Amino acid sequence: MGWEALLTVVVVIGVLTALIRNTASPVVVMFSAIGVLMTAQALTGTDKLPTADDAVAGFGNSGLMTVGFLFVVVAGLVATGALDRLVSPLLGHPRTVLQAQLRLLPMVSGLSGFLNNTPLVAMFIPIVKDLSKRTGIPASKLLLPLSYATIFGGTCTIIGTSTNLVVNGLVAAYPGDLTPIGFFEIGWVGVPVAVVGLIYVFFVSDRMLPARESVINVSDESRRYTAEVMVAAGGPMVGKTIEKAGLRHLPGLYLAEIQRGGRILPAVGPEEVLEANDGLVFVGILDSVTDLHRMPGILPATKEIFKLQAPRDQRCLVEAVIAPSCPLVGKSIREGRFREHYEAAVLAVARGGDRLQGRLGDIVLEAGDTLLLESHASFPERHGNTRDFYLVSSIEDSVPRRHHRAWIAIAILIGMIGLASFELMSMLNASLIAAGLMLFTGCCTGEEARRSIEWSVLLVIGAALGLGLALEQSGAARTMAEYLIGLAGGSPWMVLFIVVAVTSVITELITNNAAAVLVFPITMSAVETLDVNPTPFIVAIMLAASASFATPFGYQTNLMVYGPGGYCFSDYLKLGVPLNLLVLIVVTAIAPLVWGF
């Protein structure tokens, strides 16, 4: 082993150690490693280490670019509420953990086959929290299985996870006559892995995972909003009962009355059928009032909302507490012309735990009232330091959903999948067109698209690709591959088994994409030495790198549910280690049978 290979191995070991010990962020660690190797090359002029151009070449990888465009596609689905429209009717009102998992996890796995895992979990965390609040099922019983389900689904198609895209990009760029894996081809192994994994989660997770309650106390009546909304004429709620419209089980929120044609219907039951232009008066907590205004078919009762100058995609929800010096104290919202004064529409009012009587516009404001407003995003900055309000704060992720564009977003997603799956164009091309259409049709704005992109994920992938190139150029990959073959006694089956096991262990310690990139050149060197079909090994790397179940750190979705689920490290170990072993067995057994050595 030359000094270049030795240096590369030392750098890789340093990377693994730093990531395991959480010495610095993955971005810092990866770029530091690339910096060391680039500097060594520049000082010595050796051709066995990556030059500056080589080191950054990974950022032009087609898989990495595809992942970036998919973030924008998902942003369009979120901003239009398209996912909520598809998901909410399917979840219903389960009574047990198993019922909730049976409704949630297969659906999430199916979606994960066509949407990137990271933004998908980001979308489902609030959905699961809402489900937990509505049903009383602890979110901790659902969130880690949610992460696992996205991983299972991601193993069934090429676009299901960024790892598959990155490895396929490596295959396309590899010297020689390698054929990239087809859109559904990985499913020959991925689907059995998903089925076995889901069955394991259904039967084991309820006993293994703790029952930790949500941090939100829906019974807290210290601040209850009175909100008035209207059933949109021609909307999806017309003709439905209150129960079927999803208005009965909003946590910490109850329907106080219906105003219909000048009549007031108090204490309505769940079987009451909604009519167009019904005025609905709700009383409850902020989170549910916010969710209420996001529902398709629900409009703010105040017409002032349509008179605001700012486009709806530039607005957000804001809480503001009225100060005694506010000129509108002692006046009703309508009489005080709130919108004209502040360019904001009042959606709800809270006065301690009291329910406020009458129409929203007729409520007389008092000092200390908390208002829920829809306004331009600059409202907190403009009014945060005035004498009119004690406190002004914007509500996170409260941009009104563009429900009228939901089916456009869904059509764009289906078109993207069709173009790629029928190989009419590359996944990169299809995702680029889909992302562009999301912006062009107004499903999401440029700002929303920029915020949706996980730049740290893309940076880590690009840097890891440079590190993988260093392993190959320095000869370290070939040396390690020869050792691997010797350890396996020259048996392709044993080499495959070791590749899956090693990749699975590494992906628990560092990011899944980095693990795949580091193992790929070593595995390809072993394949060339054995002179066998590379396809089973390529698929094995894809699945093993994604099979991160035993730690929160190996896969980003595991880390995303760590806090919201209230988990500790041992929860991952107890549920995840057996699952890793199951994936190891399934992949090693099936991949050679499908493609052969």
Disulfide bonds with the S-S distance in Angstrom:
none
